Amino acid sequence: MGIDKNSMLYWWKLVKDLPIPKPKTIIIKLKDKDSYNFYFCFWEHLEGNESEECIKFRKRAKEIFNELKEAVNKLGGYPVFLRTDYTSGKHYSYSNPLYRINDEKDLDKVWTLIAECHDPGGFFAPPLPNAIVLREWLNIEKWTNLINRYNTIEVRLFIKDGRVVEIYPYYHWSGLEERVSDDILEELRKDYEENLVGAIKRDLNEIIKYAEIIAERVGGYWSVDFAGTDKGWYFIDMALGKRSWKPKETDELDRELLSILKT
C-alpha cells in the first residue's frame, strides 16, 4: 500500500523545491510502532497505568525528542510550528495551542497532538501519523481583534488539472457566524469583508500564480492553503480536494472572488 496522498510525506516532496514562499520545514519520520506508542502510552499515563511496552518506549521517545531539539536549532530556535504529516490540531480548542512550540518543555505537546488529534482507525480524525514535522514560525496577520481564534488571514484555493477552480476565505463566514455572539456579528462582518476578503482580493493575482505553480506540479484535484504574513503570502498546507472542507453555500463575497478568478 502506498503512502496516503493527504500525508505530508507524499505531497511535500513534490512542492518543496517550487519557487513559491513556504516555511522552512524539517520532517522527522516515525518508525513502525512509534505513533501507536505515543497514542496508547499517553492514555495509559492519564489513567495512572504504564505497561511494559510503554516503559520500553521511553528510550525511543527520548531519541525522537532529541531529534526535535536538533530540528529546532536548525530552524533558528523557538518559536516553531508543530504538526504531524496529517494535522497541526489548530481546530482543537486549547488555551495554549498545540501547534506553537515556545520552548523545550512545549515539545511535550507532541504526546497530546498525536493522542487527541488522531484516530487509530482514521474514522473520526486523521489516522495515526507517519512523521512529526517542525516548521519555521510565521507571523500570520490578523483580520480582526474582535475574536481570539479564527482571526488570521488565510485563504483556500482548489486546483484541478493545472488550474485554480475555486477560492474561499479559510475561516469562512458560514462557520464564523455560528460561533460568534450576536452583539459583535455586524462589526465582525465588516472586518471580514474589509480586512480578510479585502486582503485576498488585493493580492489575488499573486496567490493564484503560486497556486498554479503547485497545480502544474501535482496534477489532480487538491486544496491549497496560503497565509498572509508580515513577509507576504506563504503556502502552508494542501490536501486532496475531495477530502477538504469548503462551504456548502456561497455568499456574495465568495461570488466576488470567483468572478475575479474567472476574469
Backbone as CSV, one residue per row, in Angstrom:
resi,resn,N_x,N_y,N_z,CA_x,CA_y,CA_z,C_x,C_y,C_z
1,MET,0.843,-1.193,0.000,0.000,0.000,0.000,0.885,1.251,0.000
2,GLY,0.590,2.192,-0.893,1.370,3.413,-0.974,1.010,4.386,0.135
3,ILE,1.800,5.444,0.240,1.550,6.449,1.263,0.285,7.226,0.936
4,ASP,-0.505,7.545,1.953,-1.716,8.346,1.803,-1.354,9.698,1.182
5,LYS,-2.054,10.104,0.135,-1.742,11.365,-0.530,-1.993,12.578,0.361
6,ASN,-2.827,12.423,1.396,-3.042,13.530,2.324,-1.876,13.712,3.292
7,SER,-1.009,12.728,3.350,0.155,12.814,4.227,1.187,13.776,3.633
8,MET,1.787,14.567,4.503,2.834,15.482,4.066,4.031,14.722,3.489
9,LEU,4.181,13.467,3.871,5.264,12.660,3.320,5.074,12.440,1.814
10,TYR,3.835,12.510,1.375,3.567,12.380,-0.061,3.746,13.711,-0.785
11,TRP,3.005,14.745,-0.325,2.946,15.964,-1.146,4.106,16.938,-0.942
12,TRP,4.760,16.916,0.211,5.830,17.889,0.448,6.995,17.681,-0.513
13,LYS,7.336,16.447,-0.802,8.467,16.196,-1.712,8.163,16.693,-3.128
14,LEU,6.886,16.828,-3.469,6.503,17.331,-4.784,6.628,18.846,-4.897
15,VAL,6.429,19.544,-3.763,6.335,21.015,-3.827,7.479,21.743,-3.131
16,LYS,8.299,21.042,-2.378,9.264,21.716,-1.505,10.281,22.567,-2.253
17,ASP,10.556,22.235,-3.515,11.553,22.986,-4.279,10.935,23.965,-5.276
18,LEU,9.618,24.129,-5.236,8.962,25.056,-6.157,9.283,26.503,-5.780
19,PRO,9.313,27.411,-6.750,9.663,28.818,-6.471,8.492,29.619,-5.897
20,ILE,8.036,29.193,-4.722,6.966,29.902,-4.005,7.367,30.024,-2.544
21,PRO,6.931,31.083,-1.846,7.273,31.221,-0.425,6.597,30.137,0.416
22,LYS,7.383,29.501,1.280,6.878,28.467,2.164,7.794,28.373,3.379
23,PRO,7.270,27.972,4.524,8.115,27.922,5.726,9.185,26.844,5.641
24,LYS,10.360,27.138,6.220,11.391,26.105,6.341,10.791,24.946,7.125
25,THR,11.098,23.739,6.699,10.396,22.565,7.217,11.368,21.416,7.452
26,ILE,11.240,20.767,8.610,12.026,19.559,8.900,11.061,18.451,9.297
27,ILE,11.157,17.324,8.599,10.267,16.188,8.827,11.039,15.075,9.521
28,ILE,10.510,14.607,10.645,11.126,13.518,11.399,10.225,12.298,11.266
29,LYS,10.671,11.329,10.498,9.854,10.140,10.254,9.808,9.260,11.502
30,LEU,8.641,8.685,11.740,8.460,7.782,12.862,8.642,6.345,12.400
31,LYS,9.120,5.498,13.305,9.270,4.077,12.998,7.926,3.374,13.190
32,ASP,7.904,2.091,12.881,6.660,1.336,12.762,5.661,1.540,13.900
33,LYS,6.109,1.383,15.153,5.158,1.439,16.276,5.238,2.740,17.068
34,ASP,5.991,3.711,16.597,6.164,4.949,17.365,4.838,5.670,17.605
35,SER,4.071,5.898,16.543,2.837,6.657,16.717,1.834,5.879,17.565
36,TYR,1.801,4.561,17.387,0.952,3.704,18.233,1.323,3.884,19.704
37,ASN,2.625,3.873,20.002,3.067,4.009,21.391,2.812,5.409,21.939
38,PHE,3.027,6.439,21.135,2.676,7.785,21.586,1.201,7.847,21.970
39,TYR,0.357,7.270,21.143,-1.091,7.323,21.357,-1.504,6.557,22.622
40,PHE,-1.161,5.292,22.675,-1.657,4.458,23.760,-0.935,4.726,25.084
41,CYS,0.332,5.069,25.033,1.035,5.376,26.288,0.545,6.685,26.891
42,PHE,0.130,7.617,26.054,-0.465,8.866,26.557,-1.714,8.559,27.380
43,TRP,-2.619,7.743,26.815,-3.865,7.445,27.531,-3.627,6.552,28.742
44,GLU,-2.678,5.634,28.639,-2.331,4.814,29.805,-1.842,5.685,30.947
45,HIS,-0.985,6.655,30.629,-0.440,7.543,31.655,-1.558,8.338,32.329
46,LEU,-2.524,8.828,31.556,-3.637,9.582,32.142,-4.465,8.714,33.085
47,GLU,-4.527,7.440,32.773,-5.291,6.518,33.621,-4.475,6.017,34.813
48,GLY,-3.220,6.444,34.901,-2.376,6.040,36.016,-1.722,4.692,35.836
49,ASN,-1.706,4.207,34.603,-1.103,2.907,34.317,0.115,3.079,33.412
50,GLU,0.958,2.055,33.390,2.091,2.067,32.465,2.500,0.634,32.180
51,SER,2.237,0.200,30.963,2.553,-1.172,30.578,4.050,-1.328,30.345
52,GLU,4.478,-2.555,30.225,5.886,-2.846,29.959,6.311,-2.232,28.621
53,GLU,5.405,-2.278,27.662,5.707,-1.718,26.349,5.939,-0.213,26.440
54,CYS,5.152,0.469,27.262,5.316,1.915,27.408,6.594,2.269,28.160
55,ILE,6.978,1.429,29.109,8.240,1.649,29.820,9.408,1.526,28.837
56,LYS,9.339,0.532,27.950,10.384,0.352,26.942,10.409,1.509,25.950
57,PHE,9.231,2.100,25.704,9.144,3.171,24.714,9.827,4.462,25.183
58,ARG,10.064,4.587,26.481,10.695,5.816,26.994,12.015,6.119,26.276
59,LYS,12.828,5.081,26.057,14.128,5.273,25.413,13.951,5.783,23.980
60,ARG,13.033,5.168,23.251,12.782,5.586,21.874,12.206,7.015,21.837
61,ALA,11.305,7.320,22.769,10.724,8.665,22.818,11.814,9.710,23.061
62,LYS,12.764,9.390,23.925,13.867,10.318,24.194,14.670,10.579,22.922
63,GLU,14.889,9.536,22.107,15.600,9.709,20.841,14.847,10.658,19.913
64,ILE,13.526,10.506,19.862,12.701,11.358,18.999,12.764,12.808,19.469
65,PHE,12.675,13.010,20.771,12.713,14.381,21.300,14.088,15.018,21.087
66,ASN,15.136,14.220,21.123,16.464,14.762,20.805,16.530,15.210,19.345
67,GLU,15.907,14.441,18.456,15.838,14.846,17.043,15.049,16.143,16.887
68,LEU,13.980,16.285,17.657,13.169,17.500,17.588,13.965,18.715,18.069
69,LYS,14.749,18.533,19.132,15.574,19.638,19.625,16.601,20.061,18.581
70,GLU,17.201,19.087,17.915,18.160,19.406,16.844,17.470,20.152,15.712
71,ALA,16.242,19.751,15.400,15.489,20.406,14.329,15.187,21.852,14.685
72,VAL,14.843,22.104,15.945,14.582,23.480,16.388,15.815,24.354,16.148
73,ASN,16.970,23.836,16.487,18.221,24.592,16.286,18.455,24.887,14.806
74,LYS,18.182,23.903,13.961,18.372,24.103,12.527,17.407,25.148,11.969
75,LEU,16.237,25.261,12.592,15.240,26.240,12.147,15.497,27.633,12.719
76,GLY,16.490,27.745,13.580,16.834,29.056,14.127,16.337,29.319,15.522
77,GLY,15.802,28.280,16.192,15.340,28.449,17.566,13.836,28.645,17.677
78,TYR,13.399,28.777,18.916,11.967,28.929,19.202,11.512,30.359,18.895
79,PRO,10.190,30.527,18.613,9.155,29.504,18.495,9.222,28.788,17.159
80,VAL,8.628,27.578,17.136,8.474,26.839,15.892,7.038,26.331,15.815
81,PHE,6.652,25.911,14.628,5.306,25.393,14.389,5.366,23.875,14.383
82,LEU,4.477,23.248,15.147,4.427,21.789,15.268,3.216,21.231,14.532
83,ARG,3.428,20.157,13.815,2.327,19.405,13.223,2.793,17.969,13.002
84,THR,1.890,17.105,12.622,2.280,15.791,12.122,2.170,15.851,10.600
85,ASP,2.388,14.731,9.956,2.234,14.741,8.496,0.771,14.909,8.087
86,TYR,-0.166,14.823,9.052,-1.591,14.996,8.746,-2.208,16.294,9.263
87,THR,-1.831,16.722,10.457,-2.551,17.842,11.054,-1.714,18.565,12.107
88,SER,-2.085,19.828,12.356,-1.471,20.595,13.446,-2.414,20.699,14.640
89,GLY,-3.629,20.206,14.463,-4.609,20.311,15.548,-5.077,21.728,15.804
90,LYS,-4.968,22.611,14.810,-5.290,24.022,15.078,-6.775,24.272,15.249
91,HIS,-7.619,23.320,14.869,-9.056,23.500,15.053,-9.530,22.989,16.412
92,TYR,-8.616,22.382,17.169,-8.973,21.929,18.512,-8.837,23.100,19.480
93,SER,-9.719,23.134,20.456,-9.775,24.279,21.357,-8.844,24.082,22.552
94,TYR,-7.707,24.733,22.507,-6.749,24.701,23.612,-6.326,26.141,23.913
95,SER,-6.259,26.492,25.201,-5.835,27.848,25.565,-4.381,28.080,25.169
96,ASN,-3.586,27.005,25.187,-2.192,27.049,24.758,-2.080,26.178,23.505
97,PRO,-2.152,26.749,22.299,-2.270,25.960,21.076,-1.192,24.902,20.940
98,LEU,-1.607,23.735,20.475,-0.668,22.631,20.300,0.389,22.939,19.258
99,TYR,0.041,23.749,18.277,0.951,23.968,17.153,2.077,24.946,17.454
100,ARG,1.988,25.706,18.530,3.052,26.679,18.841,3.968,26.115,19.917
101,ILE,5.243,25.986,19.568,6.254,25.481,20.489,7.165,26.643,20.878
102,ASN,7.052,27.080,22.113,7.800,28.251,22.581,9.131,27.914,23.239
103,ASP,9.243,26.687,23.753,10.467,26.294,24.455,10.549,24.771,24.481
104,GLU,11.628,24.265,25.059,11.858,22.813,25.061,10.736,22.059,25.764
105,LYS,10.208,22.610,26.841,9.130,21.943,27.578,7.898,21.766,26.699
106,ASP,7.650,22.741,25.823,6.481,22.687,24.943,6.530,21.510,23.975
107,LEU,7.704,20.937,23.748,7.792,19.797,22.845,6.956,18.614,23.335
108,ASP,6.643,18.594,24.633,5.779,17.543,25.164,4.384,17.580,24.536
109,LYS,4.051,18.666,23.856,2.754,18.746,23.171,2.618,17.672,22.095
110,VAL,3.736,17.096,21.687,3.700,16.014,20.705,2.775,14.897,21.177
111,TRP,2.847,14.548,22.456,2.005,13.478,23.003,0.526,13.808,22.804
112,THR,0.148,15.022,23.181,-1.259,15.422,23.075,-1.701,15.513,21.627
113,LEU,-0.847,16.078,20.770,-1.189,16.214,19.357,-1.485,14.849,18.733
114,ILE,-0.648,13.869,19.013,-0.858,12.545,18.428,-2.062,11.846,19.055
115,ALA,-2.193,11.935,20.370,-3.236,11.177,21.058,-4.631,11.776,20.908
116,GLU,-4.740,13.098,20.900,-6.060,13.713,20.899,-6.524,14.187,19.521
117,CYS,-5.620,14.273,18.559,-5.993,14.791,17.231,-5.874,13.742,16.141
118,HIS,-5.694,12.477,16.522,-5.624,11.383,15.560,-6.465,10.219,16.069
119,ASP,-6.873,9.390,15.146,-7.704,8.236,15.466,-7.070,7.003,14.823
120,PRO,-6.733,5.972,15.622,-6.090,4.788,15.045,-6.862,4.190,13.875
121,GLY,-8.186,4.314,13.912,-8.990,3.776,12.816,-9.175,4.743,11.669
122,GLY,-8.831,6.019,11.884,-8.988,7.022,10.856,-10.433,7.372,10.550
123,PHE,-11.344,7.112,11.517,-12.766,7.366,11.272,-13.189,8.769,11.700
124,PHE,-12.740,9.215,12.870,-13.195,10.480,13.439,-12.136,11.576,13.377
125,ALA,-10.953,11.222,12.959,-9.826,12.151,12.866,-8.819,11.510,11.922
126,PRO,-7.746,12.232,11.570,-6.724,11.603,10.721,-6.162,10.340,11.370
127,PRO,-5.675,9.399,10.577,-5.060,8.197,11.158,-3.779,8.534,11.908
128,LEU,-3.263,7.578,12.635,-2.024,7.815,13.366,-0.929,8.262,12.400
129,PRO,-0.108,9.228,12.824,0.844,9.846,11.899,2.036,8.968,11.560
130,ASN,2.658,9.350,10.440,3.897,8.700,10.000,5.122,9.549,10.318
131,ALA,4.887,10.805,10.721,6.009,11.717,10.957,5.573,12.866,11.850
132,ILE,6.553,13.450,12.529,6.378,14.710,13.261,7.104,15.779,12.456
133,VAL,6.469,16.928,12.323,7.016,17.984,11.473,7.190,19.269,12.284
134,LEU,8.366,19.870,12.182,8.603,21.198,12.750,8.838,22.174,11.605
135,ARG,8.260,23.370,11.751,8.359,24.362,10.674,8.731,25.725,11.247
136,GLU,9.311,26.506,10.409,9.587,27.911,10.731,8.298,28.587,11.185
137,TRP,8.377,29.373,12.253,7.198,30.089,12.735,6.918,31.286,11.837
138,LEU,5.679,31.391,11.391,5.253,32.517,10.569,4.363,33.444,11.383
139,ASN,4.601,34.730,11.277,3.728,35.710,11.933,2.583,36.035,10.984
140,ILE,1.490,35.299,11.135,0.331,35.475,10.254,-0.480,36.672,10.744
141,GLU,-0.811,37.548,9.821,-1.520,38.767,10.180,-2.973,38.475,10.531
142,LYS,-3.552,39.328,11.354,-4.940,39.163,11.792,-5.860,40.109,11.024
143,TRP,-7.067,39.623,10.784,-8.041,40.464,10.088,-9.026,41.123,11.047
144,THR,-8.998,40.720,12.324,-9.859,41.338,13.333,-9.286,41.098,14.718
145,ASN,-9.626,41.989,15.633,-9.282,41.809,17.050,-10.528,41.546,17.888
146,LEU,-11.655,41.349,17.232,-12.914,41.124,17.947,-13.009,39.703,18.481
147,ILE,-12.289,38.775,17.882,-12.259,37.388,18.340,-10.805,36.945,18.459
148,ASN,-10.565,35.927,19.283,-9.198,35.473,19.544,-8.798,34.243,18.739
149,ARG,-9.769,33.594,18.106,-9.491,32.437,17.251,-10.114,32.672,15.882
150,TYR,-9.636,31.941,14.903,-10.175,32.046,13.539,-10.036,33.457,12.977
151,ASN,-9.028,34.179,13.405,-8.905,35.596,13.018,-7.650,35.894,12.213
152,THR,-7.021,34.860,11.661,-5.811,35.083,10.869,-6.151,35.100,9.373
153,ILE,-5.339,35.814,8.616,-5.583,35.975,7.183,-5.081,34.732,6.445
154,GLU,-6.013,33.862,6.096,-5.701,32.634,5.381,-6.743,32.404,4.300
155,VAL,-6.345,31.734,3.234,-7.240,31.507,2.103,-7.021,30.103,1.565
156,ARG,-8.098,29.487,1.091,-8.027,28.144,0.495,-8.439,28.225,-0.973
157,LEU,-7.589,27.674,-1.839,-7.900,27.575,-3.252,-8.014,26.101,-3.620
158,PHE,-8.885,25.793,-4.556,-8.982,24.442,-5.086,-8.377,24.445,-6.485
159,ILE,-7.487,23.495,-6.713,-6.812,23.388,-8.001,-7.187,22.055,-8.649
160,LYS,-7.330,22.077,-9.962,-7.703,20.855,-10.667,-7.053,20.843,-12.045
161,ASP,-6.289,19.818,-12.280,-5.675,19.613,-13.593,-4.934,20.855,-14.086
162,GLY,-4.135,21.447,-13.184,-3.247,22.528,-13.592,-3.791,23.937,-13.478
163,ARG,-5.022,24.106,-12.988,-5.556,25.471,-12.870,-6.350,25.636,-11.583
164,VAL,-6.554,26.894,-11.189,-7.346,27.224,-9.997,-8.818,27.258,-10.380
165,VAL,-9.659,26.548,-9.607,-11.083,26.472,-9.957,-12.005,27.093,-8.908
166,GLU,-11.548,27.202,-7.661,-12.376,27.803,-6.607,-11.479,28.489,-5.586
167,ILE,-12.051,29.461,-4.849,-11.298,30.166,-3.817,-12.245,30.639,-2.720
168,TYR,-11.848,30.450,-1.461,-12.665,30.839,-0.314,-11.766,31.319,0.831
169,PRO,-12.229,32.263,1.636,-11.504,32.539,2.886,-11.425,31.257,3.711
170,TYR,-10.264,30.976,4.279,-10.108,29.737,5.042,-11.070,29.708,6.226
171,TYR,-11.123,30.806,6.980,-12.108,30.914,8.059,-13.334,31.586,7.478
172,HIS,-14.231,30.753,7.003,-15.357,31.235,6.205,-16.476,31.792,7.086
173,TRP,-17.188,32.752,6.524,-18.247,33.414,7.291,-19.303,32.431,7.783
174,SER,-19.606,31.411,7.011,-20.635,30.444,7.401,-20.292,29.742,8.710
175,GLY,-19.003,29.548,8.969,-18.589,28.954,10.237,-18.461,29.975,11.343
176,LEU,-18.022,31.172,10.989,-17.828,32.218,11.988,-19.149,32.644,12.623
177,GLU,-20.185,32.840,11.818,-21.443,33.344,12.367,-22.116,32.352,13.308
178,GLU,-21.733,31.077,13.210,-22.261,30.073,14.139,-21.554,30.116,15.487
179,ARG,-20.342,30.672,15.508,-19.512,30.631,16.715,-19.481,31.955,17.478
180,VAL,-19.963,33.024,16.856,-19.779,34.369,17.411,-21.097,34.905,17.978
181,SER,-20.990,35.628,19.084,-22.188,36.201,19.702,-22.788,37.292,18.815
182,ASP,-24.095,37.430,18.879,-24.814,38.354,18.002,-24.392,39.808,18.184
183,ASP,-23.926,40.159,19.388,-23.638,41.569,19.657,-22.425,42.103,18.892
184,ILE,-21.568,41.208,18.375,-20.412,41.693,17.602,-20.494,41.267,16.133
185,LEU,-21.589,40.588,15.770,-21.679,39.995,14.438,-21.583,41.041,13.324
186,GLU,-22.272,42.143,13.483,-22.273,43.165,12.430,-20.885,43.774,12.249
187,GLU,-20.219,44.086,13.358,-18.886,44.675,13.281,-17.876,43.660,12.739
188,LEU,-18.058,42.394,13.138,-17.158,41.345,12.656,-17.315,41.157,11.144
189,ARG,-18.545,41.220,10.674,-18.782,41.082,9.229,-18.072,42.193,8.453
190,LYS,-18.053,43.378,9.018,-17.353,44.490,8.370,-15.856,44.210,8.287
191,ASP,-15.269,43.725,9.401,-13.841,43.370,9.399,-13.563,42.244,8.404
192,TYR,-14.470,41.273,8.369,-14.326,40.130,7.461,-14.270,40.598,6.014
193,GLU,-15.167,41.489,5.668,-15.223,41.976,4.285,-14.032,42.864,3.946
194,GLU,-13.693,43.785,4.846,-12.650,44.765,4.541,-11.246,44.203,4.712
195,ASN,-11.026,43.454,5.790,-9.656,43.057,6.141,-9.261,41.661,5.685
196,LEU,-10.229,40.742,5.615,-9.910,39.380,5.165,-10.158,39.249,3.662
197,VAL,-11.406,39.409,3.252,-11.703,39.305,1.825,-10.969,40.404,1.052
198,GLY,-10.875,41.588,1.648,-10.156,42.686,1.001,-8.698,42.361,0.753
199,ALA,-8.044,41.728,1.738,-6.630,41.348,1.582,-6.464,40.290,0.499
200,ILE,-7.394,39.350,0.446,-7.328,38.305,-0.578,-7.515,38.917,-1.967
201,LYS,-8.502,39.795,-2.102,-8.769,40.430,-3.402,-7.569,41.267,-3.854
202,ARG,-6.975,41.974,-2.920,-5.847,42.848,-3.254,-4.679,42.062,-3.848
203,ASP,-4.425,40.882,-3.302,-3.254,40.101,-3.719,-3.639,38.845,-4.493
204,LEU,-4.849,38.819,-5.043,-5.350,37.589,-5.645,-4.487,37.101,-6.808
205,ASN,-3.987,38.002,-7.615,-3.154,37.580,-8.750,-1.902,36.846,-8.283
206,GLU,-1.309,37.358,-7.205,-0.107,36.719,-6.649,-0.439,35.341,-6.088
207,ILE,-1.543,35.253,-5.346,-1.945,33.982,-4.738,-2.248,32.946,-5.821
208,ILE,-2.974,33.374,-6.853,-3.306,32.462,-7.950,-2.038,31.986,-8.661
209,LYS,-1.090,32.874,-8.851,0.161,32.496,-9.508,0.856,31.372,-8.735
210,TYR,0.936,31.517,-7.412,1.567,30.477,-6.585,0.788,29.162,-6.681
211,ALA,-0.556,29.256,-6.614,-1.390,28.054,-6.660,-1.242,27.338,-7.998
212,GLU,-1.122,28.105,-9.071,-0.972,27.490,-10.393,0.373,26.781,-10.538
213,ILE,1.399,27.316,-9.903,2.710,26.639,-9.919,2.585,25.266,-9.261
214,ILE,1.852,25.222,-8.137,1.623,23.939,-7.449,0.780,23.025,-8.322
215,ALA,-0.283,23.581,-8.909,-1.202,22.784,-9.729,-0.482,22.118,-10.893
216,GLU,0.431,22.845,-11.520,1.181,22.288,-12.642,2.090,21.147,-12.208
217,ARG,2.517,21.191,-10.948,3.443,20.159,-10.449,2.706,18.896,-10.000
218,VAL,1.571,19.037,-9.301,0.969,17.868,-8.655,-0.118,17.199,-9.489
219,GLY,-0.823,17.950,-10.346,-1.916,17.362,-11.105,-3.064,16.947,-10.197
220,GLY,-4.209,16.611,-10.766,-5.348,16.157,-9.983,-6.070,17.286,-9.268
221,TYR,-6.893,16.918,-8.295,-7.780,17.846,-7.579,-7.331,17.982,-6.124
222,TRP,-6.913,19.188,-5.738,-6.363,19.444,-4.413,-6.894,20.762,-3.855
223,SER,-6.851,20.882,-2.528,-6.964,22.191,-1.887,-5.566,22.645,-1.509
224,VAL,-5.302,23.948,-1.659,-4.016,24.511,-1.252,-4.303,25.748,-0.404
225,ASP,-3.612,25.854,0.720,-3.860,26.931,1.678,-2.682,27.891,1.735
226,PHE,-3.001,29.189,1.826,-1.995,30.244,1.924,-2.313,31.140,3.106
227,ALA,-1.257,31.693,3.714,-1.407,32.606,4.849,-0.756,33.942,4.524
228,GLY,-1.431,35.015,4.909,-0.878,36.349,4.741,-0.038,36.713,5.952
229,THR,1.271,36.819,5.786,2.183,37.053,6.893,2.805,38.448,6.799
230,ASP,3.611,38.780,7.810,4.312,40.070,7.783,5.397,40.101,6.706
231,LYS,5.630,38.934,6.054,6.604,38.871,4.962,5.940,38.546,3.626
232,GLY,4.603,38.629,3.583,3.883,38.318,2.358,3.139,36.998,2.460
233,TRP,2.622,36.537,1.338,1.836,35.307,1.303,2.734,34.076,1.262
234,TYR,2.381,33.089,2.109,3.122,31.830,2.183,2.182,30.656,1.951
235,PHE,2.650,29.696,1.180,1.953,28.415,1.036,2.185,27.604,2.302
236,ILE,1.083,27.110,2.930,1.245,26.455,4.224,0.713,25.017,4.287
237,ASP,-0.202,24.633,3.375,-0.771,23.291,3.524,-1.503,22.896,2.243
238,MET,-1.742,21.595,2.088,-2.565,21.118,0.986,-3.138,19.749,1.337
239,ALA,-4.178,19.363,0.622,-4.831,18.075,0.851,-5.643,17.723,-0.385
240,LEU,-6.031,16.476,-0.493,-6.878,16.059,-1.599,-8.174,16.857,-1.593
241,GLY,-8.583,17.331,-2.762,-9.753,18.193,-2.843,-11.026,17.550,-2.343
242,LYS,-11.212,16.268,-2.633,-12.447,15.593,-2.231,-12.552,15.426,-0.720
243,ARG,-11.431,15.551,-0.019,-11.452,15.382,1.434,-11.187,16.707,2.153
244,SER,-11.364,17.819,1.437,-11.092,19.143,2.009,-12.397,19.908,2.212
245,TRP,-12.446,20.661,3.310,-13.657,21.431,3.606,-13.806,22.609,2.648
246,LYS,-15.058,22.868,2.279,-15.422,24.107,1.602,-16.880,24.394,1.943
247,PRO,-17.322,25.634,1.839,-18.689,25.962,2.247,-19.739,25.263,1.384
248,LYS,-20.826,24.865,2.033,-21.911,24.216,1.299,-22.625,25.210,0.388
249,GLU,-22.695,26.459,0.858,-23.318,27.502,0.061,-22.395,28.708,-0.002
250,THR,-22.384,29.396,-1.137,-21.552,30.590,-1.283,-22.371,31.839,-0.981
251,ASP,-21.688,32.882,-0.506,-22.347,34.170,-0.309,-21.821,35.164,-1.336
252,GLU,-22.262,36.432,-1.230,-21.898,37.412,-2.248,-20.397,37.675,-2.301
253,LEU,-19.696,37.571,-1.151,-18.252,37.790,-1.143,-17.517,36.647,-1.828
254,ASP,-18.005,35.418,-1.633,-17.426,34.276,-2.350,-17.590,34.471,-3.859
255,ARG,-18.781,34.896,-4.242,-19.055,35.059,-5.669,-18.201,36.168,-6.281
256,GLU,-17.894,37.196,-5.478,-16.991,38.246,-5.954,-15.597,37.661,-6.251
257,LEU,-15.100,36.848,-5.336,-13.785,36.235,-5.534,-13.799,35.308,-6.745
258,LEU,-14.865,34.533,-6.881,-14.953,33.610,-8.010,-15.039,34.353,-9.330
259,SER,-15.730,35.496,-9.318,-15.843,36.273,-10.558,-14.499,36.862,-10.963
260,ILE,-13.706,37.295,-9.973,-12.364,37.801,-10.273,-11.502,36.660,-10.821
261,LEU,-11.675,35.472,-10.240,-10.901,34.308,-10.663,-11.153,33.989,-12.134
262,LYS,-12.361,34.198,-12.583,-12.742,33.827,-13.953,-12.380,34.862,-14.994
263,THR,-11.967,36.072,-14.532,-11.648,37.120,-15.499,-10.224,36.960,-16.037
